[in-house]
Amino acid sequence: MRALRIWAIALVILAALLVAVDRVAVNIAESQAEDRVQVPGARIGSTEVSIKGFPFLTQVAGSELDEVDVTITGIETRAAGRTLRISTMNAELRDVRLTDGFSGATAARATGTAVISYEDLTEAASDGVEVAYGGKGKVKVTGTVTVPLLGRPISRSVLSTVTLVDGHTVRVHADKVPGEGIPGLEKLIRGKTDFEREVGGLPNGLKLEGIQPTEDGLEISVTGTDVRLAG
């Protein structure tokens, strides 16, 4: 009986050691993966990678990870000559194939959410334009123009609808612009408040599926296949 207890204790200790080794390997792999995440044509701030599933070492031996969660903060691209910044992007990757001696990674499927804050959307809009949440799925856009007939600047705020165009461009369009009987005022205001910006800075294979204004910013759903993150 004593021998059995010793063997049982030894097996428990061995199992604990194997789990510890596996978790250490995961932590090392996550740290290395964070340094290797690449977004073509964009600058990125920070990256956080979380590798799911157990045991990790068995998955590595098969060169495929079941699930990897990635969070990228501060993705910056250029659109219409201005910087368009994606505040955060969270992606859930499935069936991630490891290639090129584990230096490359491609996910068979991916879903996620990207958020553009209103501050960053304001920076991407025209000069003199401010974008904020308008409530009930709308954004409020404020623009200032100079009306030649009056010879002075006029500021107007409008509620606008945000849509996706061709799966890669954000369009902001005012539902209504009060002209107030001033010739050319509506056209001038729309020239400021209506705009389109292409959203770049996403990993290859991801595409925009839907967009919804929220209190925190524009929330964009993304999906993709054969999404390449590194290598």
C-alpha positions in Angstrom: 0.0 0.0 0.0 2.8 2.3 0.9 4.4 1.7 -2.6 1.1 2.5 -4.3 0.8 5.8 -2.3 4.3 6.7 -3.4 3.5 6.0 -7.0 0.3 7.9 -6.8 2.1 10.9 -5.3 4.8 10.7 -7.9 2.2 10.6 -10.7 0.5 13.7 -9.2 3.8 15.5 -9.0 4.7 14.5 -12.6 1.3 15.7 -13.9 1.7 19.0 -12.1 5.2 19.4 -13.6 3.9 18.6 -17.1 1.1 21.2 -16.7 3.6 23.7 -15.4 5.9 23.1 -18.4 3.0 23.4 -20.8 1.9 26.7 -19.3 5.4 28.1 -19.4 5.6 27.1 -23.0 2.3 28.9 -23.7 3.5 32.1 -22.1 6.8 32.0 -24.1 4.9 31.4 -27.3 2.3 34.2 -26.6 5.2 36.7 -26.0 7.0 35.7 -29.2 3.7 35.8 -31.2 3.0 39.4 -29.9 6.3 40.5 -31.4 5.5 38.8 -34.8 2.0 40.1 -35.5 2.1 42.2 -38.6 -0.5 44.4 -40.3 0.5 45.3 -43.9 0.5 49.1 -44.6 -0.2 50.1 -41.0 1.5 51.0 -37.8 0.3 49.2 -34.7 0.7 50.2 -31.0 0.5 47.1 -28.9 -0.6 43.5 -29.4 -1.9 40.9 -26.9 -2.1 37.2 -27.8 -3.9 34.5 -25.8 -3.5 30.9 -26.9 -6.4 28.7 -25.8 -6.6 24.9 -25.5 -4.7 22.2 -23.5 -2.2 20.8 -23.8 -0.4 23.4 -25.8 2.7 21.3 -26.6 0.5 18.7 -28.3 -1.0 21.3 -30.5 2.4 22.7 -31.4 3.6 19.2 -32.3 0.7 19.1 -34.8 1.6 22.6 -36.1 -2.0 23.8 -35.5 -3.6 25.7 -32.7 -7.3 25.3 -31.9 -8.0 28.8 -30.9 -6.0 32.1 -30.6 -7.4 35.4 -29.4 -5.6 38.5 -30.5 -6.1 42.1 -29.4 -4.4 44.9 -31.3 -4.4 48.5 -30.0 -3.7 51.6 -32.1 -3.8 50.5 -35.7 -2.9 53.6 -37.9 -3.4 53.9 -41.6 -3.8 56.8 -44.1 -7.1 57.6 -45.8 -7.7 60.5 -48.1 -4.5 62.0 -46.9 -5.4 61.8 -43.3 -4.6 59.3 -40.5 -7.4 56.9 -39.7 -6.8 55.1 -36.4 -8.5 51.9 -35.2 -8.6 52.2 -31.4 -8.8 48.5 -30.8 -9.4 45.3 -32.7 -10.3 42.0 -31.1 -10.2 38.8 -33.2 -11.0 35.2 -32.4 -8.9 32.9 -34.6 -9.8 29.2 -35.2 -7.6 26.4 -36.6 -4.4 28.4 -36.7 -1.8 26.7 -38.9 1.9 27.3 -37.9 4.3 27.5 -40.9 7.9 28.5 -41.7 9.4 26.9 -38.6 6.6 28.5 -36.5 7.5 32.0 -37.6 4.3 32.2 -39.7 0.6 31.8 -38.7 -2.6 31.6 -40.7 -6.1 31.2 -39.3 -8.6 29.2 -41.2 -11.5 31.3 -39.8 -11.7 34.5 -37.8 -14.3 36.8 -36.3 -13.9 40.0 -34.4 -14.7 43.6 -33.7 -12.8 46.8 -34.5 -13.6 50.1 -32.8 -12.9 53.6 -34.1 -13.4 56.2 -31.4 -15.1 59.5 -32.3 -12.0 61.4 -31.4 -10.1 59.4 -34.0 -12.9 59.7 -36.5 -12.8 63.5 -36.0 -9.1 63.5 -36.8 -9.8 61.6 -40.0 -12.6 64.0 -41.0 -12.1 67.4 -42.7 -10.7 70.4 -40.9 -13.3 72.1 -38.7 -15.4 69.0 -38.3 -16.2 67.2 -35.0 -17.9 63.8 -34.7 -19.7 62.5 -31.7 -22.3 60.0 -30.7 -25.7 61.1 -31.7 -27.8 58.4 -29.9 -30.1 55.7 -31.4 -27.5 54.4 -33.8 -26.6 57.8 -35.2 -23.6 60.1 -35.1 -23.6 63.9 -34.6 -21.4 65.8 -36.9 -20.6 69.5 -36.4 -19.1 71.5 -39.2 -18.3 75.2 -39.6 -18.4 76.9 -43.0 -18.2 80.4 -44.3 -21.2 81.6 -46.4 -20.1 84.1 -49.0 -23.5 85.8 -49.0 -23.2 86.5 -45.2 -19.4 86.8 -45.0 -19.2 85.1 -41.7 -18.8 81.5 -40.4 -21.8 79.4 -39.6 -21.7 76.2 -37.5 -24.3 73.5 -37.8 -24.7 70.1 -36.1 -26.5 67.3 -38.0 -27.5 63.7 -37.2 -25.9 61.3 -39.7 -26.2 57.7 -40.7 -23.0 55.6 -40.9 -22.8 52.8 -43.5 -20.2 50.5 -45.1 -19.5 50.9 -48.8 -18.0 48.1 -50.8 -17.0 46.3 -47.6 -14.1 48.6 -46.9 -15.2 52.2 -46.7 -17.1 54.1 -43.9 -19.6 56.6 -45.2 -21.0 59.3 -43.0 -24.1 61.0 -44.5 -26.3 63.6 -42.9 -30.0 62.6 -42.7 -31.1 66.3 -43.0 -29.3 69.6 -43.3 -31.5 72.7 -42.5 -30.9 75.3 -45.2 -32.8 78.0 -43.4 -33.4 79.8 -46.7 -29.8 80.7 -47.1 -28.6 80.0 -50.6 -25.9 77.3 -50.8 -25.9 76.6 -47.0 -26.9 73.0 -47.3 -24.3 72.2 -49.9 -21.6 73.9 -47.9 -22.5 72.1 -44.7 -22.7 68.7 -46.5 -19.3 69.4 -48.0 -18.0 69.3 -44.5 -20.2 66.8 -42.7 -20.6 64.2 -45.4 -17.4 62.2 -46.0 -16.1 58.7 -46.7 -12.9 57.1 -45.4 -11.4 53.8 -46.4 -10.6 51.5 -43.4 -7.3 49.8 -43.9 -4.9 48.4 -41.4 -6.6 45.0 -41.0 -4.7 41.7 -41.2 -4.8 40.1 -44.7 -7.9 38.0 -45.0 -10.2 40.1 -42.7 -13.1 42.1 -44.2 -15.7 44.4 -42.7 -19.1 43.0 -42.3 -21.2 45.5 -40.4 -21.0 48.8 -38.6 -22.9 50.3 -35.7 -22.4 53.6 -33.8 -22.2 53.1 -30.1 -21.4 55.4 -27.2 -17.7 54.3 -27.3 -17.3 54.7 -31.1 -18.0 53.1 -34.4 -18.1 49.3 -33.7 -17.3 47.3 -36.9 -17.7 43.6 -37.1 -15.1 41.7 -39.1 -14.8 38.2 -40.4 -12.3 36.4 -42.6 -10.8 33.1 -43.9 -7.1 32.3 -44.3 -6.2 35.3 -42.1 -2.5 35.7 -42.1 -1.0 37.3 -38.9 2.7 36.6 -39.2 5.3 35.3 -41.5 
